[in-house]
Amino acid sequence: MASSVPVDEVVVVRTPEEFLAMPEDYREIAVRGMIVNTEGELSGADDYIQVFLPLAPNAEERQVCAERAVEEYDHYKIGKRILADIGVDTGYMEQQRLADRDLFTGHEFHTCTTWAERGIFSYIGEETAMVMISEFAQSSYKPWAEAVRTIILDEKVHIAHGARVCRNLARTEEGREELQQGLDRLWPGFNRIFGSSRSERSKLAVRFGLRQTTNGEARDIWRAKVTPRIENLGLKVPE
């Protein structure tokens, strides 16, 4: 896929009006990234309510799941607003069942059955979102970059909660076994979130300033971040 923007040009898009005046390939790649992230936020909220809350061992943990869901719904609404400003309606997502959303590839998460998997989801899995959102915060489309900066603060809390769940379980051999089983099952889904390492679209997204790294580079950053966490829990990084 060839770029419509000269190689030596730094792209900065400040308003929805400027966005709509950009070349089609820039708009297509930008919209795709925002839609995938926005769907992921809505599905993440539903995961916390529909999947994780019923697994919570006590009222305190149920409350935390509910609080995390509210934050994820807020994140979805941020994406919905930014997309609406450029004429893209995401309201259809709100009518879909959780299992019907297929842009953000992570159906393993919707079938979690243990509290250990819930911990792994946040401590290891939500770091995938942190890697990508941190890139979006530097996006050449400035309304999107500014909007997602508030999401980063919430995601840090989500990851910290997952860390607490995992560390508590890792105190016993039985808990570590549950964590390893959860990690092994969810690991392929975490890797798929980044997409193909051969993607030309991700290279062009970097060229347009919509991202800072390609799919493969982002995956490598994530693995470098989560590998020490996994090992510190006494677990093995899946192949």
N, C-alpha and C positions, 0 to 999 in steps of 0.2 A: 504494500500500500504506500504510494508516494505521498509526500507532504505537499500541501498547497501553500505553505508558508516558507519564505526564503530561509535557508539554513542559518544565516547570520542574524536573523530577526528575533528579538526577545518579545514574547507574546505577553501582553497585559490586557485583560478585558475587565473593565470597571463596572459596567452596568448591564442590565438585561438588554437594553437597546443595542449596545455595542456587541453583545453576544449574538443577537439575531442577525447582525451584519457580518459576522465572521463566516469564513468559508464552510461549506457543508461538512467536510470531513472533521474539522475542529468541533463543530456543533454536535455531530453524531457521536463522536468519541466521548465528549464531555457529558452529554445527556445519558449515554449508556452507563458511564461510571456512577453518575449521581442516582440513577434509577436503581441500579444493583445495590448500592449502599442503602438507599432509602427502603427498599424491600427488606434488606437484611435487618434493619433496625426494627421494622414492624414485626418480622418473624421472631426476632430476639425477644421482643416484649411478650409475644404470645407464648414463646418457650418458657419464659419465667412463670407465667400464669398457668398455662395448661400442662406443662411438663414438670417443671422443677418444684413449684409450690406444693403439689400433692406428695412429693417425695420428702419434704422438709420434716425433720424429726420433732420439731416443737414450734410453739407459737412465735417465738422470736425469729426463727429462721423463715417461717412463713411470711412474717412481716417484711423481712429483708428481701425476699423474693418479690413481694408485691411492690416494694419501693423501687427495686431495680427495673421492674416492668414499667412503672410510671415513667422512669427516666428514659427507657427505650422508646416508649410511645412519644415522648417529647422529641426524641431524636428523629423519629419518623416524621413528625410534624414539621421539623426544621427542613428536612429534605423536600417534603411536600410543598412547603411555601416557596423554596428556592426554585423548584421545578415549575410551579404554577406561574412564577414571574416570567418564565420564558415559554409559556403556553403548553406545558406538559402536565396532564392531569394524572395523579396517582390514586384517585379515589377508588378505582376498581380494586386495588389491593385490599382495601378495607372490607370488601365483600367476599374475598377469597378465603377458603379454609387454609390453615397453616400448611397442610400437606400439598396444596395446589400451587403454592408459590415456588417457582423453579429457577429464578434468576440467580439468587444467592445460594450456591450449591452447598447444602449442609443438612440433608435429610436425616443423617445419623443423629443429629442433635435433637430432633423431634421425637426420637424413640428412646431417650435415656430412661433407664429404669432403676438407677441407684443414686444415692446421695454422692457417692464418689465420682460418678460421671458428671454430676452437677458441678462439683468442685473443679474437675479437669476442664469442663467447658469454659469456666470463667478464668481460671488461672493460666491455662495454656491456650485455649481457643480464642478468648476475647483479645488476646495479644495480637491475633491476626488483624482484628479490626483496628487496634491501636496503631499498628504499623501503617495500614492504609490511610486511616484518618489523619495521622501525623503528616502524611504526604499531601492529603487534600488541603490541609491548613496552609500549604505553600502554593496552592493551585494558581494558575494564571487567570482563572475566572474568580475574581476577588469576592463577589458576594458569597460564593460557595466556601472559599477559604476562610472568610470571616465567620460564617455561620457555624462551621464545624469545630471551631476552636472551643466552643462551650461544651461540645460533646466529649472532647479529650478529658476534661476534668472528671466527668461522670465515669468514663471508661476506666480511669485509674482506680476509682472506688470499686468498680465491678471486679477488676483483676485482684485487688486487695482482699475482697471478700472470698474469692475463689482460693486465694493463697491460704486464708485462715481455715477454710473447710479442708483443704488438702493437708495442711500441716497437722491439724487435729487428727485426721485419719491415719497419717503416716507414723503416728506414735506407736502403733501396734502392727504386728506382722499381718494380721488379718486385714487391717485397714490398707496397708501397702499393697496387698494382693488385689484388693478391690480397686485401688487407684490404678495399678498396672493394667488390669483388665479393662478399665474404662479408657485409659490412655490408648491402649492397643486398638480398641474398637473405634475411637473417635479420630485417631491420628490421620487416616486417609482423607477424611472429610476436611480436617484443618488444612492439609496440603492442597486440596482441590480448590479451596477458596481463592488462591492466588492465580489460578488459571494456568494455561500452558506456558512453559518457559520459552517456547518457540514463537509466541504470539507477536506478530508484526504490529498489531493494534497497540500493545503495551509500549512498544518502541516509539510509535508515533505519539502516544500520550505523553511520553517523556519529552519528545521533540516540541510538542505544543505547550509544555510547562504545566500540563494537567496532573502529571505525576513526576516523581523524582527518580524512580527506579523502574526497571522492567519487572515482569512477573517473577522471573527466576531470581533476580536480585532481591526483591521484596521477600520472597520465600526464604532466602538465605539469611536475611536480617532477622526474620522471625525465629528461625531455627537457632541462630546464635543467641537470641534473647532467652528462649525457653529451655534450651539444653541444660544450662546450669540449674535452673529451677527443678527440672525433672531429676537430675542427679542428686541434688540436695535433699529431695524427698526419699531417696533410696530406690529410685525407679530406673528403668532402662529406657533409653530413647528407642522407639520402634525403628525397624529398618525401613 
